[in-house]
Amino acid sequence: MTPGSNIPLTAARVTVDVAAPVRLDVSGLLLTADGKVRSDDDFIFYNQPAGPGVTYRPGGGAGPDAITVDTAAVPPAIERIVVTASPDAQGQTFQGVEPTATLRNADDNSVLATFTPPQLGTETALVVVEIYRRQGAWKARAVGQGYADGLAGIATDFGVTVEEPARPAPAAQAAPPAPQAAPPAPAAPPQVTPQAPPMPPAPPAPPAPGTGKVNLDKGRVSLQKNQTVSLMKGGLPLLSQVRMGLGWEPAYRGKDIDLDASVIAYGPQRNHIDSCYFGKLTIVNGAIRHSGDNLTGEGGGDDEAITVDLGRLPQDVTGLVFTVNSFSGQKFTEVAKAYCRLLDATTGEELVRFDLTNAEPQTGVLMAKLIRQFSGEWEMTALGDFVKARTVRNMVKPGAQAL
């Protein structure tokens, strides 16, 4: 096929795989007549692998990722399914990379068509092909439209809720402030700050003996597993914005660690309300926001951050569980210096820190939880519980049990 060409589909179920000399992330978006998704649930990718009539299949290293479309199961409101691809390596472009999309009959794997977009350069994401409905029949069209701003640019064009995956303000990425806070770092991006993991200028306040719980009156608190801190200061609830920063480093030098930090929101009956992660960057009307995905774990400061406006959270959100998991299957025995830390999102002051001091050969860990008390105050408890779960979807049940 050539750009703009189309063919009628001779099979009701078709698969589009996209192969290249480098690893690609492939996704699908279900679009209505106005060219937009109905909600973020219509964005199908490796962390949300199924939607109505559309599924994602990982290549697992042995083959390319693929999107399968069952045209008979696609809702009537959906007129197009676009298949996208982007290089897995952060910042990599399609310069010198020739991706090839292969359209197959999903039932017998026979090839219906192939398409290699020509003359690619600085694009970091690509709409490769689309499966679309025309006068009651289904067709496939070769597209080859490139985006210089990555998958976020594609997602935004089609109505997926995406924020700029920039790191939080420099003050939040630098080391915790000394008693006289240092001025914010100049314009250099926080992720390249050549600092060691931040250390406090003075020993943090330990939990009160015999209670396991303190407030923030005495400053920064360092938690051990299962210890709790009340987010109270001066006898008042801390109802400003807080940010949970999560970080990790490879245990073996030179090895990338692609982990995903998420937060799961629960109701009073431990019922799942929503999950915020790199594929769904805002939930509960913007009261919870994710900074975006980090693919390597490299660089100083937090790898991913999640900002929570405690004052704007709906009353039916009574519990938040912060998780980290590895879709690619890397175990936490391959991770060093994993931690989470709670910061005042306005000032960047570090309030609470929990360092994960042990590791188990699992793909998920429940890092911490925030619980709303009857009094209205919030409490943070360090968890550090490992589970077998590669996606945030599989963390929902263990998270509820941890509340």
Buried (B, 14 or more C-beta within 10 A) or exposed (E): BEEEEBEEBEBBBBBBBBBBEEEBBBBBBBBBEEEBBBEBBBBBBBBBBEBBBBBBBBBEEEEBBBBBBBBEEBEEEBBBBBBBBBBBBBEBBBEEBEBBBBBBBBEEEEEBBEBBBEEBEEBBBBBBBBBBBEEEEBBBBBBBBBBEEBBBBBBBBBBBBBBEBEBBBBBBBBBBBEEEEEEEBEEEEBBEBEBEBBEBEEEBBEBEEEEBBBBBEEBBBBBEBEBBBBBBBEEEBBBBBBBBBBBBBBBEEEEBBBBBBBBBBBBEEBEBBBBBBBBBBBBBEEBBBBBBBBBBBBBBBBBBBBBBBBEBBEEEBBBBBBBBBBBBEBBBEBBBBBBBBBBBBEBBBBBBBBBBEEBBEBBBBBBBBBBBEEEEBBBBBBBBBBBEBBBBBBBBBBBBEBB
